[in-house]
Amino acid sequence: MAGNEFDYREIDDVIHGRVRLSVMAYLSGADAADFNELKAKIGGTDGNLSVHLRKLEDAGYVSVRKTFRDRKPRSICRLTAKGREAWIAYIERLQALIEPGA
């Protein structure tokens, strides 16, 4: 890991927001989740979750595929390879802050 092991400024701000952190954590353990499933697990409003998903999508961490099921729109969310790498780096950064020098 580059830089000072105890440098909190290296925490990924895209992931670090509570809602985005929850999305990343949930998707890291799931192959995919639709929007309503995420909303049920994380809470919040449609608009709030949409804004946070967009930020993760813009960073390339999450892909959102829009489909239809029984004529109803459905958004399927997945971590991208870049998102999985960012998630692992985020966890490693937190670990370095918790156990400096480990």
Residue pairs with C-beta under 8 A, 6 or more apart in sequence:
1 92
1 93
1 96
3 10
5 96
5 100
5 101
6 96
6 97
6 100
8 97
10 93
11 90
11 93
11 94
11 97
12 86
12 89
12 90
12 93
14 20
14 55
14 56
14 59
14 61
14 86
15 21
15 24
15 56
15 61
15 86
15 87
15 90
16 90
17 52
17 55
19 42
19 44
19 48
19 49
19 52
20 52
20 55
20 56
22 41
22 42
23 38
23 42
23 49
23 52
23 53
23 56
23 62
23 77
24 56
24 61
24 62
24 79
24 83
24 86
24 87
24 90
26 33
26 38
26 41
26 42
27 33
27 38
27 62
27 77
27 78
27 79
27 83
28 79
28 84
28 87
31 78
32 76
32 77
32 78
33 41
33 76
33 77
34 74
34 75
34 76
34 77
35 46
35 49
35 53
35 74
35 75
35 77
38 49
38 53
38 77
39 46
39 49
42 49
53 62
53 64
53 75
53 77
56 62
56 83
57 63
57 64
59 83
59 86
60 80
60 82
60 83
61 79
61 80
61 82
61 83
61 86
61 87
62 77
62 78
62 79
62 80
62 83
63 77
63 78
63 79
63 80
64 75
64 76
64 77
65 75
65 76
65 78
66 73
66 74
66 75
66 76
67 73
67 74
67 75
67 76
68 74
79 87
95 102
96 102
